[in-house]
Every structure is written in structure tokens, then in C-alpha cells.
Amino acid sequence: MGSFKPQSETTKTCLASGASSRNVTVRSALTSGDISSGWAAAAATHSVESSRVLIDERLCQSRGYNPRQVRTLTRRSLLLSLPAVATAAEPTAFPGAAWQTRPPAALGLDAAKLDALAALLGGRGCVVKDGYVAAAWGDQTEVADILSSAKPILSTLLFFAIQEGKVAGPDALVADFGWELRPKDRSMTFRHLGAMTSGYARPEPPGVAWAYNDYAIQLYQKTLFDRVFQQEPAAVAHAPERLGALGLQDGLVFRETNRRIGASARDFARIVWLWANRGAWNSRQLLQRRFFDELMRPQTPPDLPASAEAGNDDYLGIGTFGGGSKHFTEYGAGCYGFNWWFNRTGRLHPQARLWPDAPEELVVSIGARGNNTAFWESRRMLLVGLGGAWGSLAGGDRDAPMNRALALFAQAAG
């Protein structure tokens, strides 16, 4: 398990002893089993019998514990727990002018599995572990259209807009930015756009049905660039207070018509690494962690129905990001939010996760023509595979190339 540093926005006091004057910061927490022996504590507690233990609330909850109900640990129980807990991993690294590389074995990875992954996908891509490139294949510098894998980048820019006070929050109304929406669409929010539940160009009002909707994504990008930031997309993205802080080596290229994004594998890996670190970059919280804690999860209930069959009612005349207002897949219910895909069960596959042989924790972006990414936060790993043989999205299908690729990615970690 990787090392988790509590952040100011999400860290909660889980254990309180009243008179204690010292804190013990939990760095690598909660082995499977007994809560009383699952901590790795930093420093000694001297003679203090009871200390306040601080732990990342999200991690605590992910192991099935209520932070408010975890009992007070004494100095003795903390010390007894240390031998049973793995030592904390090295601090997470971030690329400077270029990514640093390390052999897979030095990062605890199985080189044969990584070779098999590269052979399966082809194209161009890389695997990063702990901030170091463990494997790379194809041209890392080629800048090409990443298609729908650009969509979570739009949501990342929305988070920056909220952080900068340009948008009130994810539930701000899109109509407040000057669009003459029809009455049925006036309750549409940015959350709806990021969840593919906006209803734009569809028969249903916002939040009622799911459709993979590239007319709605066109509305999303035009609202962000033309009405929120009011700048050219490249200037918005590359600003030093935004993605420019990542030190992109090749830069993002935006199509003039629909603002789809071209990126290199090595630059896209930097963006995915920002996601995997919940907005942290080097020693700086570039994007507030709360966006990832609160929003990087499915935004669609698993029983959400599909949109009815209908044509593309683009009454604003804005055009499309690429496809129709209902195309590509119907697998989004229970698995989609702010343009990421989550490895969960859903309406069409209630008995199996999207990718049954991959970890539930994986967060994935999917673009046509084999332009996908994935990251595994607790293992501090990411995968970029551009122009690869990912196949189509087939929820619950163990034989699907996408499931096999993500399984190899996970198996490389052991």
C-alpha cells in the first residue's frame, strides 16, 4: 500500500483523548483485520498514554471504519502495532523537465507483465509507478487527438474555474452563462454535463436519463472556454496556475472547431499523475483536494435509465464534440462521473464490474481509436495507452481486450 498524507481539507480527528498534547500522524494505515493493530505511526509518543490520531478520512472509510467510532489507541497499542505494518513507501516523485525512469524490478513491478501489456496494446504508451516511468513503448513525443479521453481534462478545467471563483460550484446552472436554454433544460448544471445526464439535445430533462452525448460535451467546452474563462483554450490550459504548472514537454493542441485535445503520451501521463495525486504536484496542492475527494466518483446511480431513442435536437446550433447525442455506449449508469469511468457494477452489468479482472479502485478515461488511460491511486501507478488495441467497452466481459489490458496493468504490481 502506498503512503497517504492527510490533507487539510479532508483530514479529520478520528480519535480524541481530551488531555493529549501530541499528535501521531498516520502515514500508511489500516491493514486488513483488527483496527487496533493496523497503524503505521510516525515518531514515538513518549509518555503520553493516549494521543489524538489523525488519519485521512477517505482512507478510513474505504476500509469500512467510521472515523468517529474508532477507539482511542494507547501508546502501548501503537507501539505493538508497528511490527505488523509494512513500512511506508518512498515519497511520491514528480517529473521535472523530463520523466525519470527506473527498471520495473526497482519499483516492485513484474517486467514480463508490462511487456505483455505493451504487446497487447501497441500504439504508444507508458506505465508510471511512484512517479517514475517503468515502461514506455512507441513515440512518447507524438502529439495526436486523444478524442474522448480529453473530456476529464475539461472537468479538470472546471475544477480550476471553481477554485478561481469563476464558477460557484459543480451545481452552478449552465443557463447563468448566457445560454437561452429551453424550459426543460434550465435546471442543467455543470455536474449534469460531466455526468452525461444534461438532457441537452435529448428528450429528457436534466438528471433523468443517461446518454453518451457529444452535443452536451460541445456545450460543456464552449461554456468553459467562451463564457467562463473567456480565453483561447490553449491559454486557459497552459496558464501557470493551471496545467502549465505540470511542465508539459510537448503541450496540448486544441482543434479549432470543437476544441478536442491533442496530447503526447508523456504529457498526458503528467495530467493523469495530477489526478492520481488528487490535485497535488510536487509540494504544492495545485488543485484543491476536495474536488477529487467529493467528485472523483460515479455521479450516476446504477439504475439510471437510458435516454429514449430520438434524434439530435441541437437547438442551440453548437454542433458536436465528435459523435451523436446518444452514441458509443449505454454502460454509464453507476460507472461515470465528471467524464471519468469507474470500475463498478451498473444497470447493464449488475453482477460484475465493468472490468471484472481489474481493481475496483481504477479510474479510467476512454477515447475512441484506442486512446485510454487508467490510474490506481493506492498503488501509485498510472497507464497511458494511445492509439492502442483496447477494443470496445464491454461491461463485465472477461475476454474483452480492455479488461485484459487493465488486468495485466494490475498484475504487474503483484
C-alpha positions as CSV (number, residue, x, y, z in Angstrom):
1,M,0.0,0.0,0.0
2,G,1.3,3.5,-0.8
3,S,1.8,6.3,1.6
4,F,-1.1,8.6,2.3
5,K,-0.5,12.1,3.6
6,P,-3.6,13.7,5.3
7,Q,-4.6,16.9,3.6
8,S,-6.0,20.0,5.4
9,E,-9.4,19.8,3.6
10,T,-10.1,16.2,4.3
11,T,-8.1,15.1,7.4
12,K,-10.4,14.7,10.4
13,T,-9.6,14.0,14.1
14,C,-10.7,10.4,14.3
15,L,-9.5,9.7,17.8
16,A,-9.7,12.1,20.7
17,S,-8.3,11.7,24.2
18,G,-9.1,15.1,25.7
19,A,-5.9,15.9,27.6
20,S,-3.4,14.8,25.0
21,S,-0.9,17.4,23.8
22,R,0.7,15.4,21.0
23,N,-0.5,14.1,17.6
24,V,0.6,10.9,15.9
25,T,0.2,11.2,12.2
26,V,-0.8,8.1,10.4
27,R,1.2,7.7,7.2
28,S,0.3,4.2,6.0
29,A,-2.8,2.9,7.5
30,L,-5.2,0.1,8.2
31,T,-4.0,-3.4,7.3
32,S,-6.8,-5.9,6.8
33,G,-8.0,-7.1,10.1
34,D,-8.0,-5.6,13.6
35,I,-8.3,-1.8,13.7
36,S,-6.2,-1.8,16.9
37,S,-3.1,-3.2,15.1
38,G,-3.4,-1.6,11.7
39,W,-1.5,1.6,12.0
40,A,1.9,2.8,11.0
41,A,2.6,5.7,13.3
42,A,5.2,8.5,12.8
43,A,7.6,9.1,15.7
44,A,7.2,8.0,19.3
45,T,4.6,9.2,21.7
46,H,6.9,9.4,24.7
47,S,5.0,9.0,27.9
48,V,1.6,10.1,26.6
49,E,-0.8,7.3,27.1
50,S,-3.5,8.5,24.7
51,S,-2.9,10.6,21.7
52,R,-5.0,12.1,19.0
53,V,-4.5,10.1,15.8
54,L,-5.1,11.9,12.6
55,I,-6.0,9.9,9.5
56,D,-7.2,10.6,6.0
57,E,-11.0,10.2,6.4
58,R,-11.4,8.8,2.9
59,L,-8.9,6.0,3.5
60,C,-10.5,5.2,6.9
61,Q,-13.9,4.9,5.3
62,S,-12.6,2.9,2.3
63,R,-11.6,0.1,4.8
64,G,-15.1,0.1,6.3
65,Y,-14.4,2.1,9.5
66,N,-16.3,5.1,10.7
67,P,-13.6,7.6,11.7
68,R,-15.8,8.9,14.6
69,Q,-16.2,5.5,16.1
70,V,-12.6,4.3,16.0
71,R,-11.4,3.8,19.6
72,T,-8.6,5.6,21.3
73,L,-5.2,3.9,20.8
74,T,-2.8,4.0,23.7
75,R,0.9,4.4,23.3
76,R,1.3,0.7,24.0
77,S,-1.1,-0.4,21.3
78,L,0.5,1.9,18.8
79,L,4.0,0.5,19.5
80,L,2.8,-3.0,19.4
81,S,1.2,-2.4,16.0
82,L,4.3,-1.3,14.3
83,P,5.9,-4.7,13.5
84,A,2.7,-5.8,11.8
85,V,2.5,-3.0,9.4
86,A,4.5,-2.5,6.2
87,T,6.9,0.4,6.2
88,A,5.8,3.5,4.3
89,A,6.7,3.7,0.7
90,E,9.1,6.3,-0.6
91,P,7.8,9.8,-1.1
92,T,6.0,10.3,-4.4
93,A,8.1,11.7,-7.2
94,F,7.1,14.1,-9.8
95,P,8.7,14.8,-13.2
96,G,10.9,17.8,-13.8
97,A,12.0,18.8,-17.2
98,A,11.6,15.1,-18.2
99,W,10.3,12.0,-16.6
100,Q,12.8,9.9,-14.7
101,T,12.9,6.2,-15.5
102,R,13.6,3.2,-13.3
103,P,13.7,-0.6,-14.1
104,P,10.4,-2.3,-13.2
105,A,12.0,-4.5,-10.6
106,A,13.3,-1.5,-8.7
107,L,9.7,-0.3,-8.4
108,G,8.4,-3.7,-7.4
109,L,6.8,-4.4,-10.8
110,D,6.8,-7.5,-13.0
111,A,8.6,-6.7,-16.2
112,A,7.1,-9.6,-18.0
113,K,3.5,-8.4,-17.3
114,L,4.5,-4.9,-18.5
115,D,5.9,-6.4,-21.7
116,A,2.7,-8.3,-22.3
117,L,0.7,-5.2,-21.7
118,A,2.7,-3.2,-24.3
119,A,2.5,-6.1,-26.8
120,L,-1.3,-6.3,-26.3
121,L,-2.0,-2.6,-26.7
122,G,0.7,-1.5,-29.2
123,G,0.4,2.2,-30.2
124,R,2.3,4.4,-27.8
125,G,2.1,4.5,-24.1
126,C,3.8,4.2,-20.7
127,V,3.4,2.9,-17.2
128,V,4.4,5.1,-14.3
129,K,4.9,3.8,-10.7
130,D,5.7,6.1,-7.7
131,G,6.4,8.9,-10.2
132,Y,9.0,7.0,-12.3
133,V,8.5,5.6,-15.8
134,A,8.7,1.9,-15.5
135,A,7.8,1.1,-19.1
136,A,7.3,3.0,-22.3
137,W,6.6,2.0,-25.9
138,G,6.0,3.9,-29.1
139,D,6.7,7.5,-29.7
140,Q,6.3,9.4,-26.4
141,T,6.5,12.8,-28.2
142,E,3.8,12.4,-30.8
143,V,1.0,14.8,-30.3
144,A,-2.3,13.4,-31.6
145,D,-6.0,13.7,-30.9
146,I,-6.9,11.8,-27.7
147,L,-10.6,12.1,-28.6
148,S,-13.0,11.5,-25.6
149,S,-10.1,11.0,-23.2
150,A,-9.9,14.8,-23.3
151,K,-13.3,15.0,-21.5
152,P,-11.9,14.6,-18.0
153,I,-9.4,17.4,-18.9
154,L,-12.5,19.6,-19.4
155,S,-13.7,18.6,-16.0
156,T,-10.3,19.4,-14.5
157,L,-10.5,22.9,-16.0
158,L,-14.0,23.2,-14.5
159,F,-12.4,22.5,-11.1
160,F,-9.9,25.2,-11.7
161,A,-12.7,27.6,-12.6
162,I,-14.5,26.8,-9.3
163,Q,-11.2,27.2,-7.4
164,E,-10.7,30.6,-9.0
165,G,-14.2,31.8,-8.2
166,K,-15.3,31.8,-11.9
167,V,-18.0,29.2,-11.3
168,A,-19.9,28.9,-8.0
169,G,-19.6,25.1,-7.9
170,P,-20.4,21.9,-9.8
171,D,-24.1,22.6,-9.3
172,A,-24.0,26.0,-10.9
173,L,-26.6,26.5,-13.6
174,V,-25.3,26.5,-17.2
175,A,-28.1,28.9,-18.1
176,D,-26.4,31.5,-15.9
177,F,-23.7,31.8,-18.5
178,G,-25.9,33.3,-21.2
179,W,-27.4,30.3,-22.9
180,E,-31.0,30.5,-24.0
181,L,-31.9,27.0,-22.9
182,R,-35.4,25.6,-23.4
183,P,-37.6,25.4,-20.3
184,K,-36.9,21.7,-19.8
185,D,-33.1,22.3,-19.8
186,R,-33.0,25.3,-17.5
187,S,-32.1,23.2,-14.4
188,M,-29.0,21.9,-16.2
189,T,-25.8,22.1,-14.1
190,F,-22.1,21.5,-14.8
191,R,-22.5,18.3,-12.8
192,H,-25.0,17.1,-15.4
193,L,-22.7,17.9,-18.2
194,G,-19.9,16.0,-16.6
195,A,-22.1,13.0,-15.9
196,M,-23.8,12.8,-19.4
197,T,-27.2,13.4,-17.8
198,S,-27.7,17.0,-19.0
199,G,-30.5,16.1,-21.4
200,Y,-29.3,18.6,-24.0
201,A,-30.4,17.6,-27.5
202,R,-32.3,14.7,-25.9
203,P,-36.0,14.4,-25.0
204,E,-35.5,14.2,-21.2
205,P,-34.8,17.0,-18.7
206,P,-31.5,17.0,-16.8
207,G,-30.7,14.2,-14.4
208,V,-33.5,11.8,-15.6
209,A,-31.6,9.6,-18.1
210,W,-28.1,8.8,-19.3
211,A,-26.8,9.2,-22.8
212,Y,-23.2,9.4,-24.0
213,N,-23.8,12.9,-25.5
214,D,-21.2,14.7,-27.6
215,Y,-23.6,17.6,-28.2
216,A,-23.6,18.2,-24.5
217,I,-19.8,18.0,-24.3
218,Q,-19.7,20.6,-27.0
219,L,-21.9,22.8,-24.8
220,Y,-19.5,22.0,-21.9
221,Q,-16.4,23.1,-23.7
222,K,-18.0,26.2,-25.2
223,T,-19.3,27.3,-21.8
224,L,-15.9,26.8,-20.2
225,F,-13.7,28.5,-22.8
226,D,-16.0,31.1,-24.3
227,R,-18.1,32.1,-21.3
228,V,-16.3,31.1,-18.1
229,F,-12.6,31.7,-18.9
230,Q,-13.3,33.9,-22.0
231,Q,-9.9,32.9,-23.4
232,E,-8.5,30.7,-26.1
233,P,-8.3,27.1,-24.9
234,A,-4.5,26.8,-25.1
235,A,-4.1,29.9,-23.0
236,V,-6.6,28.6,-20.4
237,A,-5.0,25.1,-20.1
238,H,-1.3,26.2,-20.2
239,A,-1.7,29.0,-17.7
240,P,1.0,28.6,-15.0
241,E,-1.7,28.4,-12.2
242,R,-3.3,25.5,-14.1
243,L,-1.9,22.7,-16.2
244,G,1.1,24.9,-17.1
245,A,2.4,24.1,-13.7
246,L,2.9,20.4,-14.8
247,G,5.8,21.3,-17.1
248,L,4.2,19.8,-20.2
249,Q,7.0,18.9,-22.6
250,D,5.0,19.0,-25.9
251,G,2.0,21.0,-24.9
252,L,-1.7,20.5,-25.6
253,V,-3.1,21.3,-29.0
254,F,-6.8,22.2,-29.4
255,R,-8.7,21.7,-32.6
256,E,-10.3,25.0,-33.8
257,T,-13.8,23.7,-34.4
258,N,-14.7,21.5,-31.3
259,R,-11.6,22.1,-29.1
260,R,-10.7,18.4,-29.0
261,I,-7.3,18.0,-27.5
262,G,-4.1,16.6,-28.9
263,A,-1.5,15.4,-26.4
264,S,1.6,13.2,-26.3
265,A,1.8,10.1,-24.1
266,R,4.4,11.7,-21.8
267,D,2.3,14.9,-21.3
268,F,-0.9,13.0,-20.8
269,A,0.9,11.0,-18.2
270,R,1.6,14.2,-16.3
271,I,-2.1,15.1,-16.3
272,V,-3.1,11.6,-15.1
273,W,-0.4,11.9,-12.4
274,L,-2.1,15.1,-11.2
275,W,-5.4,13.2,-11.0
276,A,-3.8,10.2,-9.2
277,N,-2.3,12.6,-6.6
278,R,-5.7,14.3,-6.1
279,G,-4.5,17.7,-7.3
280,A,-1.1,17.7,-5.7
281,W,2.0,18.5,-7.7
282,N,5.4,18.3,-6.1
283,S,5.0,20.0,-2.7
284,R,2.1,22.2,-3.9
285,Q,-1.7,21.5,-3.8
286,L,-2.2,22.9,-7.3
287,L,-5.9,22.0,-7.4
288,Q,-7.8,21.6,-4.1
289,R,-8.1,18.0,-3.0
290,R,-11.8,18.4,-2.2
291,F,-12.6,18.3,-5.9
292,F,-11.2,14.8,-6.1
293,D,-12.5,13.6,-2.7
294,E,-16.0,14.8,-3.5
295,L,-16.3,14.5,-7.2
296,M,-14.0,11.8,-8.5
297,R,-16.6,9.1,-8.1
298,P,-19.7,7.9,-10.0
299,Q,-22.2,10.7,-10.5
300,T,-24.9,8.4,-11.9
301,P,-27.0,5.9,-10.0
302,P,-26.7,2.3,-11.2
303,D,-30.4,2.1,-12.0
304,L,-30.5,5.3,-14.1
305,P,-32.4,4.5,-17.3
306,A,-31.0,5.2,-20.8
307,S,-32.3,8.1,-22.8
308,A,-35.1,7.3,-25.2
309,E,-34.4,6.8,-28.9
310,A,-34.6,10.2,-30.6
311,G,-32.6,12.4,-33.0
312,N,-30.1,15.1,-32.2
313,D,-32.1,18.2,-31.2
314,D,-29.2,20.7,-31.3
315,Y,-31.5,23.7,-30.9
316,L,-28.6,26.0,-29.9
317,G,-26.8,25.1,-33.1
318,I,-23.5,24.5,-31.4
319,G,-22.5,21.3,-33.2
320,T,-20.9,18.3,-31.7
321,F,-17.6,17.3,-30.0
322,G,-17.5,14.4,-32.3
323,G,-20.4,11.9,-32.1
324,G,-24.1,12.0,-31.6
325,S,-26.2,12.9,-28.6
326,K,-26.6,9.2,-27.8
327,H,-23.8,7.1,-29.1
328,F,-20.8,4.9,-28.2
329,T,-22.2,3.0,-25.2
330,E,-25.0,2.7,-22.6
331,Y,-22.8,1.5,-19.8
332,G,-22.6,4.8,-17.9
333,A,-25.2,4.1,-15.2
334,G,-23.3,3.6,-11.9
335,C,-19.9,4.0,-13.6
336,Y,-19.5,7.5,-14.9
337,G,-18.8,10.9,-13.4
338,F,-17.1,14.1,-14.5
339,N,-16.1,12.2,-17.6
340,W,-14.1,9.5,-15.8
341,W,-15.1,5.8,-15.9
342,F,-15.2,3.9,-12.6
343,N,-14.9,0.1,-12.2
344,R,-18.3,-0.5,-10.7
345,T,-21.4,-2.5,-11.4
346,G,-24.2,-0.9,-13.3
347,R,-27.6,-1.2,-14.8
348,L,-26.4,-3.4,-17.7
349,H,-24.0,-5.5,-15.7
350,P,-25.3,-5.7,-12.1
351,Q,-23.3,-8.9,-11.2
352,A,-19.9,-7.8,-12.5
353,R,-17.8,-4.7,-12.6
354,L,-17.0,-3.0,-15.9
355,W,-13.6,-4.7,-15.9
356,P,-14.0,-7.8,-13.6
357,D,-10.3,-8.7,-13.5
358,A,-9.1,-5.2,-12.7
359,P,-9.2,-3.5,-9.2
360,E,-12.4,-1.7,-8.3
361,E,-10.3,1.4,-7.4
362,L,-9.2,2.0,-11.0
363,V,-10.2,5.3,-12.6
364,V,-10.2,5.3,-16.4
365,S,-10.5,7.7,-19.3
366,I,-11.8,6.3,-22.6
367,G,-11.3,7.8,-26.0
368,A,-12.1,6.3,-29.4
369,R,-9.4,4.8,-31.6
370,G,-7.8,3.3,-28.5
371,N,-6.9,6.4,-26.5
372,N,-7.3,5.4,-22.9
373,T,-5.7,6.0,-19.5
374,A,-6.0,4.4,-16.1
375,F,-4.7,5.1,-12.7
376,W,-4.6,3.1,-9.5
377,E,-4.2,5.6,-6.7
378,S,-3.3,3.3,-3.7
379,R,-0.5,1.6,-5.7
380,R,0.6,5.0,-7.1
381,M,0.5,3.7,-10.7
382,L,-0.8,5.0,-14.0
383,L,-1.2,3.7,-17.5
384,V,-1.4,5.7,-20.7
385,G,-2.2,3.8,-23.9
386,L,-2.8,5.9,-27.0
387,G,-3.7,4.5,-30.4
388,G,-3.8,1.1,-28.8
389,A,-5.8,-2.1,-29.3
390,W,-8.1,-1.5,-26.4
391,G,-11.2,-2.8,-28.2
392,S,-14.7,-1.6,-27.3
393,L,-16.2,-1.1,-23.8
394,A,-17.9,-4.4,-22.9
395,G,-19.0,-4.3,-19.3
396,G,-18.4,-7.5,-17.3
397,D,-16.7,-9.3,-20.2
398,R,-13.5,-11.0,-19.1
399,D,-12.4,-11.7,-22.7
400,A,-12.7,-8.1,-23.7
401,P,-9.3,-6.6,-24.6
402,M,-9.9,-3.6,-22.3
403,N,-10.4,-6.0,-19.3
404,R,-7.3,-8.0,-20.3
405,A,-5.2,-4.9,-20.6
406,L,-6.3,-3.4,-17.2
407,A,-5.8,-6.8,-15.6
408,L,-2.2,-7.0,-16.9
409,F,-1.6,-3.5,-15.6
410,A,-2.8,-4.6,-12.1
411,Q,-1.0,-7.9,-12.2
412,A,2.3,-6.1,-12.9
413,A,2.1,-4.8,-9.3
414,G,1.8,-8.3,-7.9
